[in-house]
Amino acid sequence: MNTIKTIKVGILGATGAVGQRFVEALADHPWFELTTLAASERSAGKPYARAANWRLSSQLPDEVGDMTVVPIAPQNVDCDLVFSALPADVARSVEPAFASAGMVVASNASAFRQEPDVPLMIPEVNSDHLGLLPVQRDARGWDGAIVTNPNCSVIMLAVTLKPMIPFGIEDVKVATMQAVSGAGYDGVSSMAILDNVIPYIGDEEEKVENEAQKLLGQFDGSVVQDATFDVSASCHRVPVLDGHTEAVWIRMADDPSPEEVRDAFLNFDPGLNLPSEPERVIIVRDEPDRPQPRLDRDAGNGMSVSVGRIRNGIRYIAMGHNTVRGAAGASVLNAELMLSMGLL
């Protein structure tokens, strides 16, 4: 791995569920020095250990717990890069303020994902879409920028669709079984989810369908032309803590066999050489009852996507950790890619 100069980074919305995953990913990162934790006025001024109700199994590092939380405003943040774990409605007004102040925002929020000049990124899928950054800066007059990662369900889907592109994808259908952590700590009450499946997640199906097409589209030097194949999604909340599972059906022009699809998954190696990139981005599970969230969500430190049950059709099951690969880890990987390319 090339020697990279460490840069200062901060977290916006540091006390919430995704914010805590950012802390976990950045506390001992080789390229990023975590110097600022920003959150709401309710948390500002408190040590992070008091402001955040730490709910991860990993230990909160003492040096992070002692850091004082600051209000979310550019003048309070002395960083080259900030990671945003803000709700979409807050991100819509806050993230541009940081970008116009000269900082790059690696955002997990949905607010700007469909803006035509904002990269919607998965490094292993569409690293060339970072070519939108000069377009964005010229259009908006920013010295900084906003780069987004996709919805948590879309990430698992798009990572597995990328190796299928050479077979000529014509149509994709996906049914998701999404963990409760995807709704945040207070998103689904225990009385609603226990002994139950909820067959609706607000706006989720539209995000899966639209974001997948942008991610797998072609960048022509000025805009991203969406992929031409159709994506149809049905999204469901299930009583699983972490790990989104997806049943995927793909129609492809070349009509590959399950063996050819399995080989494509096994041979998928973007080789980006980034600190958070797992040794294997896609792990093929050959057992008939895998992947399973409880057994497979932490593969590759939560950054690998597991696939199994590859059948004629083509049909398969995909599964990944929604708050690691599907949220904070995705933003961190985007930032690593930008730093490695000299864009920070």
N, C-alpha and C positions, 0 to 999 in steps of 0.2 A: 504494500500500500504506500502511495506517495506521501511524503511529509506535507502536512497541511498546517498552516498557521491557525492557532486557536482564536476564535472570535467570541465576543460577549453576546449572550442571548438572554431573553426574558420570556416569561409566560404571562399571557393575558387570560384571566379567568382561572387562576392557578389553584383555587381551592376546591373546584368541582371534580366530578368523576374523571373527566378527560384531563383536566388540569393536573390531577394527581398522577395520572399515567405519564404526562409530560415530565413531571418532576422525577419520576422513577427512571425514565429513559435518559434524562439529561444530567442527573446528579453526578455521574462519573464518566461523562462522555469524553472521548479523546480529542474531539474537534471543537466542542462547544463548552464555554464557561458560563454556567448559570449564575447570573448576577442580579436579576430582578424578578420578583414575583408580584404581579399586579392582580387586584381583585376589586370587588365592590366596596363602596364606602363603609359597609358594615364590617368588612374584614380589614380595611386599611388601618395601619398603625399598630397592628398586633403582630407578635411573632407568628410565623407560619404554623408552627406546631399548635398554637391556640386557635388560629383562624380556620384551619382545615381540620375537618373530622376525618383523619387518615383511615382509609378503609381497605388498603391493599395488604396482601400477606407479607410483602417485603417491608423491611424496617425503614422508617423515615430517617434519612441521614441527619445527624445532629446539626451539621453545618447549615443544612437547608431549614431545619426546624427553627433555628435561631434567627433566620433572616426576617426582616420586617416587611410586611406586605404594604405595597404602595397603591394609591388610587390609579385607576386605568386612565392615563393621559400621557401623551408623548413627552411632555416636559419632565415627567417623573421617571423616564426610562432612558438610560444611557447604554444603548445596545446597537449592534449592527443588524440584528435579526430578532424578531419576536414570534413566538408560537401562539396562535390564537385558539383557545378553547371556549370562546364566547358563544352564547346563543345567537342564532341567525339574526334576530331583530336588533340585537345590540351590535353585532359585528358589522351590520350594514352602515352604521354611522361611524363606528370607532376605527375599524381597520383602515379606511381611507385617510384618516387623520395621521396614523402612524406611517403610511406609505408616503404621504405628502411631506412628512417630516424627515424623509430620507431612509427610513427603515424598510427592510423586506419583511413582509408578513407571511409566514407559513401557516395557513389557516385550515382548521378542521371544520369551520362553519360552512353552511350551505349558501350563505348570502350572495357570493359572487361566482359560484361554480359555473353558471350558465352565461356569464358575461362573455361576449365574443373575444375580448382582448385579455382575458384572465386564463392562464394555464390551469387546466384541471388535470392533475398529474398522478401517475403511478410510474416511478422510474423504470421499472422493468417492462412497461407497456408502451409508453409514449414520451420518452425523454426529449424527442425533437420538438415537442410542443412548447418547451421553454423558449423557443424562438419567438413566442408572443411577447416576451418581456420588453423588447425595444418598441414594439407596436403599442403596448400598454402605456409605457412611459411617455411616448410621443403624444398619444391621444389625451392623456390625463395630466400631463405636465408634472409628473412625479419623479423625484430622484430615487425613491424606493419603489416597492412593487407589492402586489398581492399574488400569491400562488396558493392554489387550493388543492386539497386531496378529496377524493370522492366520498360519497355515502359509504358506510361500512359494508352494506350488502353488495354494493357495486364492485368494491375492491376484490372480493373473493371471486365474483363472476368474471370480471374483466381479466384478472390474472390468468384464469383458466381458458378464457377465449383467445387470448393472444397467440398461443401455439396452434390454434385451430385456423388462423387466418389463411395459411397456405392452402387449406382444403376448400376455400371458397364458401364462407358462411353466408347462408341465405335467410335463416330465421332462427331466433333463439327464444325459448320459453323457460322461465325459471319460477319455481315455487320456493319461497324462503321460510325457514323456521328460525326466528330471531330471538336471541337471548334477552332477558329483561334488563340487563345492564345497558343495552342500547338505548333505553328510554331514560337513563339517568337514575340517580338514587331514589327519586320520588316519582318516577314516571309511571309505574304500574303498581297498584296496591297489591299486597299479598292475597287479599280476599278475592281480587279479580283474576289473578293468574294461577293460583294453586288449584290443581284438579281441573285445569282449563286450557284451552287454546283460543286465542283471540284472533279472528280472521281478518283483521284490519289494522293497519298502522298508518296514521294520517300522512298523506303526501309521499309515502314510501315507494309505492309502485311507480309513480311518475318519476321520482328520482332515479330509480333503477333503470327505467326505460330510456330516459333522456341522457343521463350521465354516461351510460355505457356507449351510446352512439357517439358522443363527443370524444370520449377517451380513445375509442378505436377508429376515430376519423383520421383524415390526412391533413397535415399542415402544409399549406401551399406557399408559405413565405409571408403571408399577411393574415390569413384566417384559417380556422380549422373547418374543413368540410366533413360533416357528420358521416359516419358509416352508413352504408345504404341498406344493410339488412335490418329487419324488424326485430324488436325486443319486446316481449310481453311478460309481465311479472304479476305474481300474486304473493302478497307478503303477509306473514302471520307471526304473532308473538306467542312464544311457548315458555313453559316453566323451566328454563335453563338459565344459570347465572351468567356465564360467559361462553361465547362461541356461537356464531351464526352458521347454520347448516342450510344448504341449498340443493334442491333437485333440479337438474338442468337437462333440457332437451335441445339438440341442435340439428337443423337440417343443413347439409353442406353439398355443394355442387359435385365434389369428387366422391361423395359417399364412402368415406374411409371406414375401415373395419375397426372394431374395438382394439385390436392389437396395434394398428397404426396410430390410433389416438393415444393409447398408453405410451407408445414409443415417443410420440411428440411431447407428452407431458414429461417423460423421463429425460428427454434431451433438451428441455427448455433451460437455458443457462445464459441469462443476460450478461453475466460477468462484469458487473459494475464496480465491484471491489469497494463497497461502502461499509462503514462500521456496523450498521444495523441490518445490512442485507444478510439473510440466512444462507447457509451453505447450499441448501436446496430451496428454491422459491416454491416449487410444487413438489409435494411428496405423494407418491402413489401408494395407496394402501390396498394390498391385494386380499386381505381378509374379507369375507363376504358381508360382514356386519360393520365395516369401517368406511369412512371416518365417523368418529363419535366425539362430541364436544369434550366430555370428561377425559377422554384418552388422548386427544390429538390437538386441543386448542393451544397448548404451550409449545408445540413443535417449532424449532428454530427460534426459541425465545419468544414465541407468539407471533413471529413474522412469516412463517411458512403457511401455505395453503395446502390442505390435504385433499386428495381426490380418491374416489373409489367407486365400485359398482359400475364400471364402464361397460355398457351393453350396446347391442345393436340399436341403431336408431338415429343418432348417437345419444345415449342417455348416461348421466353419471351424477354422483353426489360430490359436492365441494363443501369444505368447512374451514373456517379460520377464526382467529380470536378477534372479536369485533372492537374491543377497546385498545388493542395493541396494533395489529396489522390494519385493522379497520378504522383507526382513529389517530391516537398520538404517535404511534410508530410510523404511520404513513406520512405524517407531516415531518417528522424527524428525518425520514429517508429522503423526502423531497429536498429538505435543507442540505443534507449531506451531498446530494447530487449537485445542487447549485454551487456549493462551496468547492467541490471537486472540479467543476467546470469553470471556476473563476468568476462566477456571477454574483458573489457576495463580497 
